[in-house]
Amino acid sequence: MKKLALLALVVMTLFPNLNAQKAPADIQLPDPKIEGGMPLMEALKNRATIREYSDKALDNQQLANLLWAACGVNRPDGKRTAPTARNAQQIDVYVYTEKGVYLYVAEKNLLKGVASGDHRADAAMQPFAAKCPILLVFVANYDKMKGFNDEAREFYGATDAGYVSQNVYLYCASEGLATVVLGSIHRDKIKDLLGFNGKAILGQPVGFQK
Ligand SMILES: Cc1cc2nc3c(=O)[nH]c(=O)nc-3n(C[C@H](O)[C@H](O)[C@H](O)COP(=O)(O)O)c2cc1C
């Protein structure tokens, strides 16, 4: 057993990027287009849950716009489109696609590759969501909530993910896209795959209505 652990240590020292090969390449998103869109009252009038999606994927511009609307940086001081308790900015948005899972890095407008392969069915319980080209997963990152006690982490993790979700709903309403927020997600499997210190709160597929 000791020999195996030693071997693993030697391999990891000699090939530090071995583990990284499991992650897909990062994707630099285009600058989000933040002008235009529907008037707010009209978007609120159209906001609705839709559960039928076509196979058509969003392009990178649409993805950049969607993620910026969800919780992108909207001020020079680094604050975001969604509020967070004590400005913790603790909601990490993961993007599940057919090709892999990516973490949205808002300040760089980047999708950081974290896991190769199609893991959507390991995140969404409902088949329609597991087939949607884009499945967002909102994670409360406890590394960013150091000053919060357990109850506060739970409470603000959930409330702050709700704001991100509503931003996504409104963006979708404005752009004629389809979405549904999901409480029914495989929280343990998501955490096992992504290995964060925190809790997966909600999922949210986004696509074109079938
Ligand atoms: C916190 C939360 C969790 C939800 N979880 C699910 C879910 O797991 N699966 C699902 O199909 N819909 C889910 N929904 C969507 C609701 O069913 C939907 O919002 C509700 O029926 C009202 O429809 P509307 O969004 O069109 O107003 C959830 C909604 C909320 C707010």
The ligand as an SDF file (V2000), in Angstrom:
LIG
                    3D

 31 33  0  0  0  0  0  0  0  0999 V2000
  -36.6220   26.7310   -5.9590 C   0  0  0  0  0  0  0  0  0  0  0  0
  -37.3400   26.1120   -7.1370 C   0  0  0  0  0  0  0  0  0  0  0  0
  -37.1030   24.8040   -7.4550 C   0  0  0  0  0  0  0  0  0  0  0  0
  -37.6950   24.2250   -8.5790 C   0  0  0  0  0  0  0  0  0  0  0  0
  -37.3770   22.9550   -8.9160 N   0  0  0  0  0  0  0  0  0  0  0  0
  -37.8860   22.4210  -10.0550 C   0  0  0  0  0  0  0  0  0  0  0  0
  -37.4780   21.1230  -10.4600 C   0  0  0  0  0  0  0  0  0  0  0  0
  -36.6530   20.4590   -9.8290 O   0  0  0  0  0  0  0  0  0  0  0  0
  -37.9950   20.6350  -11.6120 N   0  0  0  0  0  0  0  0  0  0  0  0
  -38.8870   21.3530  -12.3770 C   0  0  0  0  0  0  0  0  0  0  0  0
  -39.3130   20.8300  -13.4120 O   0  0  0  0  0  0  0  0  0  0  0  0
  -39.2890   22.5900  -12.0130 N   0  0  0  0  0  0  0  0  0  0  0  0
  -38.7990   23.1460  -10.8850 C   0  0  0  0  0  0  0  0  0  0  0  0
  -39.1500   24.4300  -10.5230 N   0  0  0  0  0  0  0  0  0  0  0  0
  -39.9780   25.2350  -11.4250 C   0  0  0  0  0  0  0  0  0  0  0  0
  -41.3930   25.4260  -10.8730 C   0  0  0  0  0  0  0  0  0  0  0  0
  -42.1130   24.2330  -11.0120 O   0  0  0  0  0  0  0  0  0  0  0  0
  -42.0470   26.5600  -11.6280 C   0  0  0  0  0  0  0  0  0  0  0  0
  -41.3510   27.7510  -11.3820 O   0  0  0  0  0  0  0  0  0  0  0  0
  -43.5040   26.7110  -11.1910 C   0  0  0  0  0  0  0  0  0  0  0  0
  -44.2730   25.6520  -11.6810 O   0  0  0  0  0  0  0  0  0  0  0  0
  -44.1220   28.0070  -11.6560 C   0  0  0  0  0  0  0  0  0  0  0  0
  -44.0400   28.1220  -13.0510 O   0  0  0  0  0  0  0  0  0  0  0  0
  -43.4110   29.4390  -13.7190 P   0  0  0  0  0  0  0  0  0  0  0  0
  -41.9390   29.4420  -13.4100 O   0  0  0  0  0  0  0  0  0  0  0  0
  -43.6720   29.3220  -15.1780 O   0  0  0  0  0  0  0  0  0  0  0  0
  -44.0790   30.6260  -13.0910 O   0  0  0  0  0  0  0  0  0  0  0  0
  -38.6000   24.9950   -9.3800 C   0  0  0  0  0  0  0  0  0  0  0  0
  -38.8440   26.3330   -9.0180 C   0  0  0  0  0  0  0  0  0  0  0  0
  -38.2340   26.8880   -7.9400 C   0  0  0  0  0  0  0  0  0  0  0  0
  -38.4850   28.3480   -7.6190 C   0  0  0  0  0  0  0  0  0  0  0  0
  1  2  1  0
  2  3  1  0
  2 30  2  0
  3  4  2  0
  4  5  1  0
  4 28  1  0
  5  6  2  0
  6  7  1  0
  6 13  1  0
  7  8  2  0
  7  9  1  0
  9 10  1  0
 10 11  2  0
 10 12  1  0
 12 13  2  0
 13 14  1  0
 14 15  1  0
 14 28  1  0
 15 16  1  0
 16 17  1  0
 16 18  1  0
 18 19  1  0
 18 20  1  0
 20 21  1  0
 20 22  1  0
 22 23  1  0
 23 24  1  0
 24 25  2  0
 24 26  1  0
 24 27  1  0
 28 29  2  0
 29 30  1  0
 30 31  1  0
M  END
$$$$
